[in-house]
Amino acid sequence: MAAIRPMRLSDLKGVQEIEESSFPRPWSLNAFITQLAKDSSICLVAVDESRIVGYLIATQYVEVWHILDLAVHEDYRRKYVATDLIEELLEQSGREKHRGYTLEVRKSNRGAIKMYESFGFICTGIRKGYYRDNGEDALIMWRDSEDMLA
Ligand SMILES: CC(C)(COP(=O)(O)OP(=O)(O)OC[C@H]1O[C@@H](n2cnc3c(N)ncnc32)[C@H](O)[C@@H]1OP(=O)(O)O)[C@@H](O)C(=O)NCCC(=O)NCCS
């Protein structure tokens, strides 16, 4: 089982390998470094022994947490690694008042959409042609903070 901990600069090689095999337009190294340097971001990795097997990056603006990047190594999918990463994000971000969480996901990414829905995310809109590689639409998903759900 993978353990969840804060991301470090030394994790970025493993993170980028997963990023590059998971997305048609992967983030640059600089994009990761920028998020790691921000006080307003939560950057997590899932580690199995010393191997990076997944990661999540979220940042807060205007009282909303934006999940910017989330991926799990192909060999580790369907083992609840992403679930553990999201649970840790909810735990850490829930310590301070905020309005909720949002993200964009490809309309065709049924697995990810199902996973987000299992956490109470709902689709609140569509960004037409959002993904530049194939012009695919993005679903905008939203989940209220625990305060709002209570
Ligand atoms: C989407 C992704 C992060 C899910 O990670 P994961 O660790 O495999 O997800 P989990 O094991 O925590 O899945 C939890 C639940 O979500 C749903 N789910 C996740 N992946 C699924 C898939 N491929 N097909 C159908 N349902 C899926 C299931 O309900 C699953 O529970 P179950 O296995 O008991 O049925 C992973 O597939 C991935 O890295 N994909 C490529 C990158 C990506 O699409 N990132 C999201 C961008 S918004």
The ligand as a MOL file (V3000), in Angstrom:
LIG
                    3D

  0  0  0     0  0            999 V3000
M  V30 BEGIN CTAB
M  V30 COUNTS 48 50 0 0 0
M  V30 BEGIN ATOM
M  V30 1 C -7.9480 8.8830 -12.8180 0
M  V30 2 C -6.8350 8.2490 -11.9530 0
M  V30 3 C -6.0720 9.3590 -11.2360 0
M  V30 4 C -7.5150 7.3210 -10.9220 0
M  V30 5 O -6.5260 6.8210 -10.0540 0
M  V30 6 P -6.6780 5.4240 -9.2940 0
M  V30 7 O -5.6980 5.4090 -8.1890 0
M  V30 8 O -6.6460 4.3240 -10.2690 0
M  V30 9 O -8.1770 5.5710 -8.7210 0
M  V30 10 P -8.7860 4.7740 -7.4800 0
M  V30 11 O -8.2430 3.3810 -7.4340 0
M  V30 12 O -8.6490 5.6000 -6.2500 0
M  V30 13 O -10.3310 4.7100 -7.9440 0
M  V30 14 C -11.4000 4.9420 -7.0450 0
M  V30 15 C -12.7160 4.7190 -7.7770 0
M  V30 16 O -12.8310 5.6210 -8.8900 0
M  V30 17 C -13.4280 4.9370 -10.0180 0
M  V30 18 N -12.4300 4.7470 -11.0750 0
M  V30 19 C -11.1250 5.0870 -11.0680 0
M  V30 20 N -10.5400 4.7810 -12.2450 0
M  V30 21 C -11.5090 4.2180 -13.0110 0
M  V30 22 C -11.5250 3.7140 -14.3280 0
M  V30 23 N -10.4220 3.6960 -15.0990 0
M  V30 24 N -12.6870 3.2320 -14.8200 0
M  V30 25 C -13.8070 3.2320 -14.0740 0
M  V30 26 N -13.8500 3.7100 -12.7940 0
M  V30 27 C -12.7200 4.1960 -12.2810 0
M  V30 28 C -13.8910 3.6060 -9.4750 0
M  V30 29 O -15.1880 3.7940 -8.9480 0
M  V30 30 C -12.8720 3.3350 -8.3870 0
M  V30 31 O -13.3520 2.4610 -7.4040 0
M  V30 32 P -13.3890 0.8480 -7.7000 0
M  V30 33 O -12.0210 0.4680 -8.1970 0
M  V30 34 O -13.7510 0.2570 -6.3690 0
M  V30 35 O -14.4430 0.6500 -8.7610 0
M  V30 36 C -5.8670 7.3690 -12.8100 0
M  V30 37 O -6.6280 6.5180 -13.6510 0
M  V30 38 C -4.9380 8.1890 -13.7050 0
M  V30 39 O -3.8520 8.5730 -13.2900 0
M  V30 40 N -5.3850 8.4730 -14.9430 0
M  V30 41 C -4.5850 9.2690 -15.8890 0
M  V30 42 C -4.5000 10.7160 -15.4570 0
M  V30 43 C -5.8760 11.3250 -15.2220 0
M  V30 44 O -6.8300 11.0800 -15.9620 0
M  V30 45 N -5.9610 12.1590 -14.1650 0
M  V30 46 C -7.1740 12.8610 -13.8070 0
M  V30 47 C -7.2340 14.1440 -14.5460 0
M  V30 48 S -8.6100 15.1390 -14.0530 0
M  V30 END ATOM
M  V30 BEGIN BOND
M  V30 1 1 1 2
M  V30 2 1 2 3
M  V30 3 1 2 4
M  V30 4 1 2 36
M  V30 5 1 4 5
M  V30 6 1 5 6
M  V30 7 2 6 7
M  V30 8 1 6 8
M  V30 9 1 6 9
M  V30 10 1 9 10
M  V30 11 2 10 11
M  V30 12 1 10 12
M  V30 13 1 10 13
M  V30 14 1 13 14
M  V30 15 1 14 15
M  V30 16 1 15 16
M  V30 17 1 15 30
M  V30 18 1 16 17
M  V30 19 1 17 18
M  V30 20 1 17 28
M  V30 21 1 18 19
M  V30 22 1 18 27
M  V30 23 2 19 20
M  V30 24 1 20 21
M  V30 25 1 21 22
M  V30 26 2 21 27
M  V30 27 1 22 23
M  V30 28 2 22 24
M  V30 29 1 24 25
M  V30 30 2 25 26
M  V30 31 1 26 27
M  V30 32 1 28 29
M  V30 33 1 28 30
M  V30 34 1 30 31
M  V30 35 1 31 32
M  V30 36 2 32 33
M  V30 37 1 32 34
M  V30 38 1 32 35
M  V30 39 1 36 37
M  V30 40 1 36 38
M  V30 41 2 38 39
M  V30 42 1 38 40
M  V30 43 1 40 41
M  V30 44 1 41 42
M  V30 45 1 42 43
M  V30 46 2 43 44
M  V30 47 1 43 45
M  V30 48 1 45 46
M  V30 49 1 46 47
M  V30 50 1 47 48
M  V30 END BOND
M  V30 END CTAB
M  END
